[in-house]
């Protein structure tokens, strides 16, 4: 396939996407002073509303088939800065939560009014990692998002900063968007920023060029990726966007990374930004959340044999392979599995409380069953509830 044919195939795949998650960052929605910029919000909605399908929908521009769009929007904390008299984003969690409490209402009110110009309703969905790493909770989230789309509403998703603690935060909405794209079985993830794609260096430096396509991690070898955004009101930067693109692509969802001003071109499949090809297939929901959204409550150190069994042969973790335990957790909680050097090699849902583990260490399940009863003749972490982090 020629380069021209490949680009055409990319454009066709993007244009054909039916269910799309669009993520927009704080810098694309707020003023330099930190307040919400109504004109910027309206400009984004002007683009998205034209593509939305549903009750009363007319489809996309030029007769294009209508889309189902889930919008993951940053901006709550940034929107709350000016009303609370804060000159910059606070570092402490308490004031961030206060700013989010004020700003979230302003953000959703602005989206509600803006989409109403097109006869569209919006629905607010606030998530924390605790909501999405626990099976029952993310099933509820899935049902809510599916029902909103079925009823023609546009879900507005954000991290629930008002109640999230450091232990249950996503940390950035780019990663949240990648996980939501998998959650709703999206055909495409569009990451909007203040930069029109991924460059092979600082885009402000002469001689750098935009990377049009990424087919896998090796395409980014030697590429310098900046860590900070320009505006200072968000938590992300190009690093978090590339990581989010990798998460989504590995889960079977292609990604377009471009600027908010080119959102329309991205949704139409026109050549813009950087396109990340799929690198994997869709996996079980709980495994993706376990790998990228769960907060480990403790850790189990494995001996060398157990590390090889878990990482290379993808077996369950048995008591005989455990060398040490730390943390306070209960059965069903996520825990890290570490090698003897302390490196996290896997993550899984544990079948025993932390206080039970010490008497299991290094012993066979048969021995434990004879001494403690048949309930102890089982895996500490079953392979179906385990994800390898560093194969």
C-alpha positions as a Markdown table, in Angstrom:
| # | Residue | x | y | z |
|---|---|---|---|---|
| 1 | Unk | 0.0 | 0.0 | 0.0 |
| 2 | Unk | 1.4 | 3.4 | -1.0 |
| 3 | Unk | 1.7 | 6.3 | 1.5 |
| 4 | Unk | -1.2 | 8.0 | -0.3 |
| 5 | Unk | -3.4 | 4.9 | -0.1 |
| 6 | Unk | -2.5 | 4.5 | 3.6 |
| 7 | Unk | -3.5 | 8.1 | 4.3 |
| 8 | Unk | -6.8 | 7.6 | 2.4 |
| 9 | Unk | -7.5 | 4.4 | 4.5 |
| 10 | Unk | -6.9 | 6.4 | 7.7 |
| 11 | Unk | -9.3 | 9.1 | 6.6 |
| 12 | Unk | -12.0 | 6.6 | 5.6 |
| 13 | Unk | -11.6 | 4.8 | 9.0 |
| 14 | Unk | -12.0 | 8.1 | 10.9 |
| 15 | Unk | -14.9 | 9.3 | 8.8 |
| 16 | Unk | -16.7 | 6.0 | 9.2 |
| 17 | Unk | -16.5 | 6.1 | 13.1 |
| 18 | Unk | -19.9 | 6.1 | 14.5 |
| 19 | Unk | -19.4 | 6.4 | 18.3 |
| 20 | Unk | -16.6 | 8.8 | 19.2 |
| 21 | Unk | -15.1 | 10.0 | 22.5 |
| 22 | Unk | -13.9 | 13.6 | 22.2 |
| 23 | Unk | -11.6 | 15.0 | 25.0 |
| 24 | Unk | -10.9 | 18.7 | 25.3 |
| 25 | Unk | -8.4 | 20.2 | 27.7 |
| 26 | Unk | -8.7 | 23.2 | 30.0 |
| 27 | Unk | -6.4 | 25.4 | 27.9 |
| 28 | Unk | -8.9 | 25.1 | 25.0 |
| 29 | Unk | -11.8 | 26.3 | 27.1 |
| 30 | Unk | -10.5 | 29.0 | 29.4 |
| 31 | Unk | -9.0 | 32.4 | 29.3 |
| 32 | Unk | -5.4 | 33.2 | 30.3 |
| 33 | Unk | -6.7 | 34.4 | 33.6 |
| 34 | Unk | -8.4 | 31.1 | 34.3 |
| 35 | Unk | -12.1 | 31.9 | 33.7 |
| 36 | Unk | -14.3 | 29.9 | 31.4 |
| 37 | Unk | -14.3 | 31.4 | 27.9 |
| 38 | Unk | -17.9 | 31.2 | 26.6 |
| 39 | Unk | -16.8 | 31.9 | 23.0 |
| 40 | Unk | -14.4 | 28.9 | 23.0 |
| 41 | Unk | -17.0 | 26.6 | 24.5 |
| 42 | Unk | -19.5 | 27.7 | 21.9 |
| 43 | Unk | -17.0 | 27.3 | 19.0 |
| 44 | Unk | -16.4 | 23.7 | 20.1 |
| 45 | Unk | -20.1 | 23.0 | 20.5 |
| 46 | Unk | -20.8 | 24.5 | 17.0 |
| 47 | Unk | -18.6 | 21.7 | 15.6 |
| 48 | Unk | -19.8 | 18.8 | 17.7 |
| 49 | Unk | -23.5 | 19.5 | 17.5 |
| 50 | Unk | -23.4 | 19.3 | 13.7 |
| 51 | Unk | -22.1 | 15.7 | 13.9 |
| 52 | Unk | -24.4 | 14.4 | 16.7 |
| 53 | Unk | -27.1 | 11.9 | 15.7 |
| 54 | Unk | -30.2 | 11.0 | 17.7 |
| 55 | Unk | -33.8 | 12.0 | 18.2 |
| 56 | Unk | -34.3 | 15.0 | 15.9 |
| 57 | Unk | -30.7 | 14.6 | 14.5 |
| 58 | Unk | -29.9 | 15.5 | 10.9 |
| 59 | Unk | -26.5 | 13.9 | 10.7 |
| 60 | Unk | -23.2 | 15.5 | 10.0 |
| 61 | Unk | -22.0 | 18.2 | 7.6 |
| 62 | Unk | -22.4 | 17.6 | 3.9 |
| 63 | Unk | -24.9 | 14.7 | 4.6 |
| 64 | Unk | -22.4 | 12.7 | 6.6 |
| 65 | Unk | -23.8 | 10.1 | 8.8 |
| 66 | Unk | -24.5 | 11.3 | 12.3 |
| 67 | Unk | -22.3 | 10.4 | 15.2 |
| 68 | Unk | -22.8 | 9.5 | 18.9 |
| 69 | Unk | -20.4 | 11.7 | 20.8 |
| 70 | Unk | -19.2 | 11.4 | 24.4 |
| 71 | Unk | -17.4 | 14.6 | 25.5 |
| 72 | Unk | -14.7 | 14.3 | 28.2 |
| 73 | Unk | -14.2 | 17.8 | 29.3 |
| 74 | Unk | -11.6 | 19.3 | 31.5 |
| 75 | Unk | -12.0 | 22.9 | 32.8 |
| 76 | Unk | -13.9 | 22.6 | 36.1 |
| 77 | Unk | -11.0 | 23.6 | 38.4 |
| 78 | Unk | -9.8 | 26.2 | 35.9 |
| 79 | Unk | -13.4 | 27.7 | 35.6 |
| 80 | Unk | -13.6 | 28.0 | 39.4 |
| 81 | Unk | -10.3 | 29.9 | 39.9 |
| 82 | Unk | -11.5 | 33.4 | 39.0 |
| 83 | Unk | -14.8 | 33.3 | 40.9 |
| 84 | Unk | -12.9 | 32.2 | 44.1 |
| 85 | Unk | -10.3 | 34.9 | 43.6 |
| 86 | Unk | -7.5 | 32.4 | 42.9 |
| 87 | Unk | -4.8 | 33.7 | 40.5 |
| 88 | Unk | -3.5 | 30.2 | 39.6 |
| 89 | Unk | -4.3 | 26.6 | 40.0 |
| 90 | Unk | -3.8 | 25.7 | 43.7 |
| 91 | Unk | -1.4 | 22.9 | 44.7 |
| 92 | Unk | -3.3 | 21.6 | 47.7 |
| 93 | Unk | -6.2 | 19.1 | 47.2 |
| 94 | Unk | -8.7 | 21.0 | 49.4 |
| 95 | Unk | -8.6 | 24.2 | 47.3 |
| 96 | Unk | -8.6 | 22.2 | 44.1 |
| 97 | Unk | -11.8 | 20.5 | 45.3 |
| 98 | Unk | -13.3 | 23.8 | 46.2 |
| 99 | Unk | -12.5 | 25.3 | 42.8 |
| 100 | Unk | -13.9 | 22.2 | 41.1 |
| 101 | Unk | -17.1 | 22.5 | 43.1 |
| 102 | Unk | -17.7 | 26.1 | 41.9 |
| 103 | Unk | -16.3 | 25.5 | 38.4 |
| 104 | Unk | -18.2 | 22.2 | 37.6 |
| 105 | Unk | -21.5 | 24.0 | 37.8 |
| 106 | Unk | -20.3 | 26.8 | 35.6 |
| 107 | Unk | -18.9 | 24.4 | 33.1 |
| 108 | Unk | -22.0 | 22.2 | 32.7 |
| 109 | Unk | -24.3 | 25.3 | 32.7 |
| 110 | Unk | -22.2 | 26.6 | 29.8 |
| 111 | Unk | -22.4 | 23.4 | 27.9 |
| 112 | Unk | -26.2 | 23.1 | 28.6 |
| 113 | Unk | -26.8 | 26.5 | 27.2 |
| 114 | Unk | -24.5 | 26.1 | 24.2 |
| 115 | Unk | -25.9 | 22.7 | 23.1 |
| 116 | Unk | -29.5 | 24.0 | 23.7 |
| 117 | Unk | -28.9 | 26.3 | 20.7 |
| 118 | Unk | -29.1 | 23.1 | 18.6 |
| 119 | Unk | -31.9 | 21.5 | 20.5 |
| 120 | Unk | -29.5 | 19.1 | 22.3 |
| 121 | Unk | -29.5 | 18.0 | 25.9 |
| 122 | Unk | -26.4 | 17.2 | 27.9 |
| 123 | Unk | -25.9 | 14.8 | 30.8 |
| 124 | Unk | -23.2 | 15.2 | 33.4 |
| 125 | Unk | -21.2 | 12.1 | 34.4 |
| 126 | Unk | -18.6 | 12.5 | 37.1 |
| 127 | Unk | -16.2 | 9.6 | 37.7 |
| 128 | Unk | -13.3 | 8.6 | 40.0 |
| 129 | Unk | -11.1 | 5.6 | 39.7 |
| 130 | Unk | -13.0 | 4.0 | 42.6 |
| 131 | Unk | -16.1 | 4.2 | 40.4 |
| 132 | Unk | -14.5 | 2.6 | 37.5 |
| 133 | Unk | -12.1 | 0.0 | 38.9 |
| 134 | Unk | -14.8 | -1.8 | 40.7 |
| 135 | Unk | -16.8 | -4.1 | 38.4 |
| 136 | Unk | -20.4 | -3.2 | 39.6 |
| 137 | Unk | -19.6 | 0.5 | 39.5 |
| 138 | Unk | -18.2 | 0.6 | 35.9 |
| 139 | Unk | -21.2 | -1.5 | 34.7 |
| 140 | Unk | -23.4 | 1.2 | 36.1 |
| 141 | Unk | -21.3 | 3.9 | 34.3 |
| 142 | Unk | -21.6 | 1.9 | 31.1 |
| 143 | Unk | -25.4 | 1.7 | 31.4 |
| 144 | Unk | -25.7 | 5.4 | 32.1 |
| 145 | Unk | -23.6 | 6.4 | 29.2 |
| 146 | Unk | -25.3 | 4.0 | 26.8 |
| 147 | Unk | -28.8 | 5.3 | 27.9 |
| 148 | Unk | -27.8 | 8.9 | 27.5 |
| 149 | Unk | -26.7 | 8.3 | 24.0 |
| 150 | Unk | -29.8 | 6.2 | 23.2 |
| 151 | Unk | -31.9 | 9.2 | 24.3 |
| 152 | Unk | -30.0 | 11.7 | 22.1 |
| 153 | Unk | -28.2 | 13.4 | 24.9 |
| 154 | Unk | -24.5 | 14.3 | 24.9 |
| 155 | Unk | -22.7 | 12.9 | 27.9 |
| 156 | Unk | -20.3 | 15.4 | 29.5 |
| 157 | Unk | -17.7 | 13.3 | 31.4 |
| 158 | Unk | -15.2 | 14.7 | 33.9 |
| 159 | Unk | -13.3 | 13.5 | 36.9 |
| 160 | Unk | -15.2 | 14.0 | 40.1 |
| 161 | Unk | -12.6 | 16.4 | 41.6 |
| 162 | Unk | -14.9 | 17.6 | 44.4 |
| 163 | Unk | -14.7 | 14.3 | 46.2 |
| 164 | Unk | -11.7 | 12.5 | 44.8 |
| 165 | Unk | -8.7 | 11.9 | 47.1 |
| 166 | Unk | -5.1 | 11.5 | 45.9 |
| 167 | Unk | -5.6 | 7.7 | 46.1 |
| 168 | Unk | -8.6 | 7.6 | 43.8 |
| 169 | Unk | -7.8 | 10.2 | 41.2 |
| 170 | Unk | -7.2 | 9.6 | 37.5 |
| 171 | Unk | -4.8 | 12.5 | 37.6 |
| 172 | Unk | -5.5 | 13.7 | 34.1 |
| 173 | Unk | -8.5 | 13.6 | 31.8 |
| 174 | Unk | -6.5 | 12.3 | 28.9 |
| 175 | Unk | -6.2 | 8.9 | 30.6 |
| 176 | Unk | -9.8 | 9.1 | 31.7 |
| 177 | Unk | -10.8 | 9.7 | 28.0 |
| 178 | Unk | -8.9 | 6.6 | 26.9 |
| 179 | Unk | -10.6 | 4.5 | 29.5 |
| 180 | Unk | -14.1 | 5.9 | 28.7 |
| 181 | Unk | -13.4 | 5.2 | 25.0 |
| 182 | Unk | -13.0 | 1.5 | 25.9 |
| 183 | Unk | -15.9 | 1.6 | 28.3 |
| 184 | Unk | -18.4 | 2.8 | 25.7 |
| 185 | Unk | -16.9 | 0.7 | 22.9 |
| 186 | Unk | -16.0 | 3.8 | 20.9 |
| 187 | Unk | -14.9 | 3.6 | 17.3 |
| 188 | Unk | -12.5 | 6.5 | 17.7 |
| 189 | Unk | -10.9 | 8.8 | 20.4 |
| 190 | Unk | -10.2 | 12.4 | 19.5 |
| 191 | Unk | -7.8 | 14.3 | 21.8 |
| 192 | Unk | -8.1 | 18.0 | 21.4 |
| 193 | Unk | -5.3 | 20.3 | 22.6 |
| 194 | Unk | -3.8 | 23.7 | 21.9 |
| 195 | Unk | -1.2 | 22.0 | 19.6 |
| 196 | Unk | -2.2 | 20.6 | 16.2 |
| 197 | Unk | -0.6 | 17.2 | 16.7 |
| 198 | Unk | 2.5 | 15.4 | 17.9 |
| 199 | Unk | 5.8 | 16.8 | 16.7 |
| 200 | Unk | 9.3 | 15.3 | 16.7 |
| 201 | Unk | 10.5 | 18.1 | 19.0 |
| 202 | Unk | 9.3 | 21.4 | 20.5 |
| 203 | Unk | 6.8 | 22.7 | 17.8 |
| 204 | Unk | 8.0 | 26.2 | 18.5 |
| 205 | Unk | 11.5 | 25.3 | 17.4 |
| 206 | Unk | 12.3 | 25.8 | 13.7 |
| 207 | Unk | 13.0 | 22.5 | 11.9 |
| 208 | Unk | 10.6 | 20.3 | 13.8 |
| 209 | Unk | 7.8 | 18.5 | 11.9 |
| 210 | Unk | 4.4 | 17.0 | 12.8 |
| 211 | Unk | 4.2 | 13.2 | 13.0 |
| 212 | Unk | 1.3 | 12.3 | 10.8 |
| 213 | Unk | 0.9 | 8.6 | 11.9 |
| 214 | Unk | 2.0 | 6.4 | 14.7 |
| 215 | Unk | 1.7 | 2.7 | 14.0 |
| 216 | Unk | 3.3 | 1.5 | 17.3 |
| 217 | Unk | 5.6 | 2.5 | 20.1 |
| 218 | Unk | 8.8 | 2.2 | 18.0 |
| 219 | Unk | 7.6 | 5.1 | 15.9 |
| 220 | Unk | 8.2 | 7.3 | 18.9 |
| 221 | Unk | 11.7 | 6.1 | 19.7 |
| 222 | Unk | 14.0 | 9.2 | 19.9 |
| 223 | Unk | 11.0 | 11.6 | 19.9 |
| 224 | Unk | 11.2 | 14.3 | 22.6 |
| 225 | Unk | 7.8 | 14.8 | 24.2 |
| 226 | Unk | 7.2 | 17.9 | 26.3 |
| 227 | Unk | 5.7 | 17.4 | 29.7 |
| 228 | Unk | 3.9 | 20.7 | 30.3 |
| 229 | Unk | 1.0 | 22.5 | 28.6 |
| 230 | Unk | 1.3 | 26.1 | 27.6 |
| 231 | Unk | -1.4 | 27.7 | 29.7 |
| 232 | Unk | -0.7 | 26.4 | 33.2 |
| 233 | Unk | -4.4 | 25.7 | 34.0 |
| 234 | Unk | -4.4 | 22.0 | 33.3 |
| 235 | Unk | -2.7 | 18.9 | 34.7 |
| 236 | Unk | -1.7 | 17.3 | 31.4 |
| 237 | Unk | 0.6 | 18.0 | 28.5 |
| 238 | Unk | 1.8 | 16.1 | 25.5 |
| 239 | Unk | 3.1 | 13.3 | 27.7 |
| 240 | Unk | -0.3 | 12.5 | 29.1 |
| 241 | Unk | -1.9 | 12.7 | 25.6 |
| 242 | Unk | 0.6 | 10.3 | 24.1 |
| 243 | Unk | 0.1 | 7.9 | 27.0 |
| 244 | Unk | -3.7 | 8.1 | 26.6 |
| 245 | Unk | -3.3 | 7.4 | 22.9 |
| 246 | Unk | -1.2 | 4.3 | 23.7 |
| 247 | Unk | -3.8 | 3.0 | 26.2 |
| 248 | Unk | -6.6 | 3.5 | 23.7 |
| 249 | Unk | -4.7 | 2.1 | 20.7 |
| 250 | Unk | -3.6 | -1.0 | 22.7 |
| 251 | Unk | -7.3 | -1.5 | 23.6 |
| 252 | Unk | -8.3 | -1.5 | 19.9 |
| 253 | Unk | -9.5 | 2.2 | 19.7 |
| 254 | Unk | -7.7 | 4.4 | 17.1 |
| 255 | Unk | -6.9 | 8.0 | 18.1 |
| 256 | Unk | -6.6 | 11.4 | 16.5 |
| 257 | Unk | -4.6 | 14.0 | 18.3 |
| 258 | Unk | -5.0 | 17.5 | 17.1 |
| 259 | Unk | -6.0 | 21.1 | 18.2 |
| 260 | Unk | -9.4 | 22.1 | 19.2 |
| 261 | Unk | -9.6 | 24.5 | 16.3 |
| 262 | Unk | -9.4 | 21.6 | 13.9 |
| 263 | Unk | -12.0 | 19.4 | 15.6 |
| 264 | Unk | -14.2 | 19.5 | 12.6 |
| 265 | Unk | -11.5 | 18.4 | 10.2 |
| 266 | Unk | -10.7 | 15.5 | 12.6 |
| 267 | Unk | -14.3 | 14.3 | 12.7 |
| 268 | Unk | -14.6 | 14.5 | 8.9 |
| 269 | Unk | -11.5 | 12.3 | 8.5 |
| 270 | Unk | -9.5 | 15.1 | 6.8 |
| 271 | Unk | -5.7 | 14.9 | 7.2 |
| 272 | Unk | -5.0 | 16.7 | 10.5 |
| 273 | Unk | -3.0 | 16.1 | 13.6 |
| 274 | Unk | -1.5 | 12.7 | 14.5 |
| 275 | Unk | -3.3 | 9.4 | 13.9 |
| 276 | Unk | -2.5 | 6.5 | 16.3 |
| 277 | Unk | -3.3 | 3.2 | 14.7 |
| 278 | Unk | -4.7 | 0.3 | 16.7 |
| 279 | Unk | -2.0 | -1.8 | 18.3 |
| 280 | Unk | -4.1 | -4.3 | 20.1 |
| 281 | Unk | -7.6 | -5.8 | 20.4 |
| 282 | Unk | -10.4 | -5.0 | 22.8 |
| 283 | Unk | -9.9 | -6.8 | 26.1 |
| 284 | Unk | -12.1 | -7.6 | 29.0 |
| 285 | Unk | -13.2 | -4.3 | 30.6 |
| 286 | Unk | -12.1 | -5.1 | 34.1 |
| 287 | Unk | -8.5 | -5.8 | 32.9 |
| 288 | Unk | -8.1 | -2.4 | 31.2 |
| 289 | Unk | -9.5 | -0.7 | 34.3 |
| 290 | Unk | -7.3 | -2.8 | 36.5 |
| 291 | Unk | -4.2 | -1.8 | 34.6 |
| 292 | Unk | -4.8 | 1.9 | 34.2 |
| 293 | Unk | -7.5 | 3.0 | 36.6 |
| 294 | Unk | -7.2 | 1.0 | 39.8 |
| 295 | Unk | -5.3 | 2.2 | 42.9 |
| 296 | Unk | -3.4 | -0.7 | 44.5 |
| 297 | Unk | -4.3 | -1.1 | 48.2 |
| 298 | Unk | -1.1 | -3.1 | 48.9 |
| 299 | Unk | 1.6 | -5.2 | 47.4 |
| 300 | Unk | 2.8 | -8.8 | 47.2 |
| 301 | Unk | 6.5 | -9.5 | 46.6 |
| 302 | Unk | 7.0 | -12.6 | 44.4 |
| 303 | Unk | 10.0 | -14.9 | 44.2 |
| 304 | Unk | 11.8 | -15.3 | 40.9 |
| 305 | Unk | 9.9 | -18.5 | 40.0 |
| 306 | Unk | 6.5 | -16.9 | 40.6 |
| 307 | Unk | 7.5 | -13.8 | 38.6 |
| 308 | Unk | 8.3 | -16.0 | 35.6 |
| 309 | Unk | 5.1 | -18.0 | 36.0 |
| 310 | Unk | 2.9 | -14.9 | 36.2 |
| 311 | Unk | 4.6 | -12.7 | 33.6 |
| 312 | Unk | 5.8 | -15.3 | 31.0 |
| 313 | Unk | 3.3 | -18.2 | 31.4 |
| 314 | Unk | 0.4 | -16.0 | 32.6 |
| 315 | Unk | -0.6 | -18.3 | 35.4 |
| 316 | Unk | -2.4 | -17.6 | 38.6 |
| 317 | Unk | -0.4 | -16.5 | 41.7 |
| 318 | Unk | -0.2 | -19.3 | 44.3 |
| 319 | Unk | 0.8 | -18.9 | 48.0 |
| 320 | Unk | 4.0 | -20.8 | 47.5 |
| 321 | Unk | 5.4 | -18.0 | 45.2 |
| 322 | Unk | 4.9 | -15.1 | 47.7 |
| 323 | Unk | 7.9 | -13.8 | 49.6 |
| 324 | Unk | 6.4 | -10.8 | 51.4 |
| 325 | Unk | 3.2 | -8.7 | 51.8 |
| 326 | Unk | 2.6 | -5.0 | 52.6 |
| 327 | Unk | -0.3 | -2.7 | 53.0 |
| 328 | Unk | -3.8 | -3.1 | 54.4 |
| 329 | Unk | -6.3 | -4.6 | 52.0 |
| 330 | Unk | -9.3 | -6.9 | 51.9 |
| 331 | Unk | -10.3 | -9.7 | 49.6 |
| 332 | Unk | -11.3 | -8.2 | 46.2 |
| 333 | Unk | -9.0 | -5.2 | 46.4 |
| 334 | Unk | -6.4 | -4.5 | 43.7 |
| 335 | Unk | -2.8 | -5.2 | 44.7 |
| 336 | Unk | 0.6 | -4.8 | 43.0 |
| 337 | Unk | 2.7 | -7.9 | 42.3 |
| 338 | Unk | 6.4 | -7.0 | 42.6 |
| 339 | Unk | 9.6 | -8.8 | 41.8 |
| 340 | Unk | 12.4 | -9.1 | 44.4 |
| 341 | Unk | 13.8 | -5.7 | 43.3 |
| 342 | Unk | 10.5 | -3.9 | 44.0 |
| 343 | Unk | 9.4 | -3.4 | 40.4 |
| 344 | Unk | 5.7 | -3.8 | 39.8 |
| 345 | Unk | 5.3 | -6.5 | 37.2 |
| 346 | Unk | 1.6 | -7.1 | 37.4 |
| 347 | Unk | -1.6 | -6.1 | 39.2 |
| 348 | Unk | -4.5 | -8.2 | 40.3 |
| 349 | Unk | -7.5 | -8.6 | 42.5 |
| 350 | Unk | -6.5 | -10.5 | 45.7 |
| 351 | Unk | -8.6 | -13.3 | 47.1 |
| 352 | Unk | -7.5 | -12.9 | 50.8 |
| 353 | Unk | -7.3 | -10.1 | 53.4 |
| 354 | Unk | -3.8 | -8.7 | 54.1 |
| 355 | Unk | -3.9 | -10.2 | 57.6 |
| 356 | Unk | -4.3 | -13.7 | 56.2 |
| 357 | Unk | -1.4 | -13.6 | 53.8 |
| 358 | Unk | 1.5 | -14.0 | 56.2 |
| 359 | Unk | 0.5 | -17.5 | 57.2 |
| 360 | Unk | 0.1 | -18.5 | 53.5 |
| 361 | Unk | 3.5 | -17.4 | 52.4 |
| 362 | Unk | 5.7 | -20.1 | 50.8 |
| 363 | Unk | 3.2 | -22.9 | 51.4 |
| 364 | Unk | 1.4 | -25.2 | 49.0 |
| 365 | Unk | -2.4 | -24.9 | 48.6 |
| 366 | Unk | -2.7 | -28.6 | 49.4 |
| 367 | Unk | -0.9 | -28.1 | 52.7 |
| 368 | Unk | -3.0 | -25.1 | 53.5 |
| 369 | Unk | -6.2 | -27.0 | 52.8 |
| 370 | Unk | -5.2 | -29.8 | 55.2 |
| 371 | Unk | -4.4 | -27.3 | 58.0 |
| 372 | Unk | -6.9 | -24.5 | 57.5 |
| 373 | Unk | -9.7 | -26.0 | 55.4 |
| 374 | Unk | -10.8 | -26.3 | 51.8 |
| 375 | Unk | -11.3 | -22.5 | 51.4 |
| 376 | Unk | -7.6 | -22.1 | 51.4 |
| 377 | Unk | -7.0 | -24.4 | 48.5 |
| 378 | Unk | -7.1 | -21.7 | 45.9 |
| 379 | Unk | -5.1 | -19.0 | 44.2 |
| 380 | Unk | -4.1 | -15.7 | 45.9 |
| 381 | Unk | -4.7 | -14.0 | 42.6 |
| 382 | Unk | -6.5 | -15.8 | 39.8 |
| 383 | Unk | -5.2 | -15.4 | 36.3 |
| 384 | Unk | -8.6 | -14.1 | 35.1 |
| 385 | Unk | -8.2 | -11.2 | 37.6 |
| 386 | Unk | -4.6 | -10.4 | 36.8 |
| 387 | Unk | -3.0 | -8.1 | 34.3 |
| 388 | Unk | 0.7 | -8.1 | 33.4 |
| 389 | Unk | 2.3 | -4.6 | 33.5 |
| 390 | Unk | 5.8 | -5.3 | 32.2 |
| 391 | Unk | 5.8 | -8.4 | 29.9 |
